[in-house]
Amino acid sequence: SSIKQYKQHMSNLVGDSCVAAAFLSYFGPFTSEYRARLIELIFKKMQSLKVAYSKDFNFTNFLCDPVDLRNWRINGLPSDDFSCDNGVLVMNKENLKFPLMIDPQSQANKWLKNLYRSSKKNGLQIIDLKMDFMRVLEGAIQFGTPVLLQDIEQDIDPSLDGILF
């Protein structure tokens, strides 16, 4: 049975990788309902091109190690699929210049603070635009430490344009 499952996973790898790449690249700003519709459109296109994919594809299960996911949940990440998918998007640093989180309930903010507080690697720098943030940001860029820029209003300080865009 496990050999059969392995062969099935291998035959679906190309299609699943395409869906994951699209999700990782483009789906971040959308709601869970809109993400589901986009995935259905991708599935239909892949069917028409005869590309094999997993019918029960799950972005988080495909790209996230279960141990990491458990650790995120311990540190306060809500366990719903949307939050888990967003956790994968945020933590996949290799593919994102910067993740933008619209977080009115401060769940992601608390989760990231707890996550970095509990880990011994790369201390999280927390800044807001009311403080002298450029020095902190400059040091974080120089040493590769993560930064949480919180409490941003609609307008972002123009001095951040070169970093963010």
N, C-alpha and C positions, 0 to 999 in steps of 0.2 A: 504494500500500500504506500509506504513512504517513497519507494522508487517511482511509483506511478505519479505521486504528487510532485516529486522532484522534476520528472520529465515534463509535467504539465506546467510547472513554474518556469522551466527553461524555455518552453515553447511560447510562453506569454511574455517573456522578458522584454523583447523589443517594444511591444505595444504598451506594456506597463511603464516602461522607461519613458516613452513618448508622453504618456498621460502625466507622469510625475514631473517631467521637464516643463510641460505646459503649465501645470499647477504651480510649480516653483517660480516660474518666470512671470506669470501673468495673473494668477488668481488671488493674490494677496489682498487687494483692496475690496474684494467683493463679499457679499453676504453668502451664507451657507446655501441658501436657495438658488442664488444665481450661479454659484460654483457647481452645484448639482446639475443645473441645466447645461452649463458649459461642458461638463464631463460627458453628459448624454450626447451632445453634439459631436464631441471628439470620438465617442464610441461609434456613432453612426458613420462617421467618416472612415474610421478604421475598418468597420464592417464592409463598407463599399470598396475599400482597397484590399480587403482580405488579409488584414494584419491581425494576428491573434493577440488577445489581451484577456486579463482576468475579469470575469463578469462581476466578481465581488471586490473589485479594486478598492483599496483603502490607502490614501496618501500617507497617513501617519504610519501604518503598518509597513508600507513599502520602504519608506526612507528613515524610519526611526528605530533605534534599538530599544527593545522592551525595557531594558534596565534604565536607559535614559528617561523614557517616558514615565516609569515608576518614580524615579527621582524627581522629575518635574512635578508630578502630582503630590508627592510628599511635601514639596516646597510651595504648594499652593496653586498650581495650575488646575483650573476646573477640569473635570473629567469628560465633558461633552466633546463630541467629534470636532466641532468648530474650533474650540480652544486648543485641542491637541494639534490640529492642522496648523493653527497659527503659531503654536510653540515650535513646530518643525520649521516653519518659515523663518521665525526669528532666530532660531539657533543654527540655521544653515548659513553660517557667515561666509562661506566660500563663494556663494552664489549671489549674495546681496551686498550692495554698497552700504545701505543702511535700512533697517526695517522701521517703518513708520507704524506706530500703534495708536489708534484712536481708542482711548480707554476711559470712558466716562465713569466707570465703577472702580477704577484703579486696581482691577484684578491682575492685569499683566504687570503693572508697576510693582505690586507687592510680590508677585511670583518671581520676577527678575531679582529684586532685592534679596529675597530669601534664598534663591538659587545661588547667587554669587556670595552671599554671606556664608552659606554652608559649604561651599567649595573652597579649596585652598589655592586655586589658580586665579590669575588675573582679577584683581580687585575691581569692582565696578565703581566708576566715578559717577556721582550723581550731581547734576548741575541744573540750574534753571536760568532763565534770561534776566532775572533780577540781580544776579550776582556777577562778579567779574569772572565770566566763564572762559574767556579766551585763553588764559594761562593754563587752566585745567585741561581744556580741550587740546591745546598745543602739546602738553605733556602726554596726554592719552594717545595722540596720534604718533608722537615720537616713540613711545614705548609699547604701542599696540594694545593698550588696555581698553576695555569696553566703557562706553559712556551712555548714561541714561539722561537725556535732556528732557526734563519734565515740565509740565505746566505751560506749554506753548499755546499761545493764542492763535488767531488766524494769520497774523503777520509774523514772519520769521525775520530775525535780525539779518540785514544784508551781508554782514561779515561772515555768515555761515554759508552763503551761496557757493563759494569755491569748494567747500567741503561736501556739501549735500548734493550738489547738482553737477 
